[in-house]
Amino acid sequence: MKRMKWSLLLFFSLAFLWSCKVENNLKVPTEPIKSINGTWQIIAATENGSDLTKLYDFSQFRITFTDSTYTITNLLPFMVNTTTGKWSFNDPQYPFTMTLTPTDSSSSVSSPLQYPVVGGVRNMILTFSPGCPQNSYEYTLQLAQ
C-alpha cells in the first residue's frame, strides 16, 4: 500500500510537471513615435514661476508643426525670434528635449519637453530662457480647436 501511494504521488508529480509548458509568446510593446503635427496654442504661461496667463494676451499666438518644420503666427517672447524653421526631438519615441532651428540661422535652441495628458487632452510643456538666463519661461501648449 505504501509503495502504491509513492507510485501515485510520483505519477501525478511527473504528470503535473510535464503538462506545464513554457509559452514564449511574450511580446514587448513598442512605444509609438510622438506626433505633434498640428497647430498649437498657449493655454498657460509662467515667468520665474509667476503666472502670466491673465496678464498677457496669448490667444493670438499659434505654432504649427509639420513633420519637420514649424511656423509661428503672432510672435511673442519664445524660444526663437523668427517665424519659421525646423524642429526635432532628441528621441522620437521618448522625447525629453525639443530643438528649434530658425530658417535664417544655423544655431538652434533646445528646451526640456514634457508631453503629459491632462484631463484627456495632450499638452506640451516647454521651458526656456529667451535672452536673459535669469528669466525662465514655461509655456503649456495644446492643439488649437
N, C-alpha and C positions, 0 to 999 in steps of 0.2 A: 504494500500500500504506500509505503514511504517512497519507494522507487517510482511509483506511478505519479505521485504528486510532483516530484522533481522533474519527471519527464514532461508532464503537462506544463509546469512552470517554464521550463526551458523552451518548449514548443511555442507557447504564447509569447514569450520574450523575443524569440527569434522572428516569429511572425510579425510582431509589432515593429521591430527594427527594420525588417525587410519591406514592410508596407510603406514606410516613410521614404519618400524620395525628395531630394533637393530640387526645387524648381528654380531654374536660372532665368526667369523672365523679368527680373527687376530692371525697369527702365528708368534711368535718371532723367528727370525733366530738365529741359534746357530753357534758359531764360530768353525771352524774345528780345530782339533789338528794339530799343526805345525810339519811338517816333514822336517828334514834336512838330511835325508838319501842320501848318495852320497859322491862324492869326491869333496872337496872344495879347491880353490887356493886363494892366496892373490893377490888382484888387486891394493891395496893401503895400505900404512903403514905410520904412523907418530910416532915420539917420541917427547913428550912435545910440540906437535903442529907443529913441523918441519917435512916436507915431507921427508921420507926415500925411497920412491919408486924408484927413479932414482939412489940413492946412493948405494943400496944393491940389489943383485940378489935374488928375492923372487920366481923366476919362478920354482924352483925345489921343493919347499915346497908344500905338499899336506896333507890334513887331511880328512880321510874317516870316516863318521859317519854311523853306522848301527842303529838298533832300540835302543840300549842302550850302545854300545861300540864305541870307536874311535881308529884309527890307524894313526900315523903321519909318513910321509915319508920326509926325509931330514930335520931333526930337526934344528930349529934356535931359537933365543930368543922368547919364547912363554909362555903361562900361566903355562905350565908344562914342565918338562925336561925329560920326558920319552915318549916312542913312542906308548904305548898302555894304555888303561884304560876304564873307564866308564864315560858317560856323562848324564846329566839330566837338565831339565828346572825347574824353580821354579813353573811354571804353564804351562801345555801342550797346553792350548788354548790361553793364553795371556802371553807368556814368556817375562820376563824383566831381567832374570838372567840365565846364563848358568854356570853349575858347572861341572868341570872335576876332576875325581879321578883316579890318576895313578894306574896301576895294582900292582906295588910294594910298595904302600903306603896306609895308612889308612886316611891320611889327603887329603882334597880336596881344590881346588882353584875355586873361583867364579869370574865371570865377568859380568858387566852390558851388556845387549844384546839389540841391535837394529836389526830389521828384515825388512828393507824397500824394496820396489820395486822401482828400478831406471831404467828408460828407458825400462820398460817392463821386467826387469831381477831382480830376487830376490837376495838381498845382505844380508849378516850377518856381523854386526859390533861388534867386541869385544874390550873392553878396559881393560887393566891390567897393573900391575907393577911387573915384574919378579925380585925379589931381592930388589933392592933399591926403596923405596917408593917415592923418588923424581923424578924418571923416570916413565912416563906414556906412554904406547904404545897403539895405536889404529890400529887394522888391519881390513880392509874391505875384506871380502871373497865373492867369487861367485863360483857356481858349475863349475867345470872344464869341458872344452869342449872335 
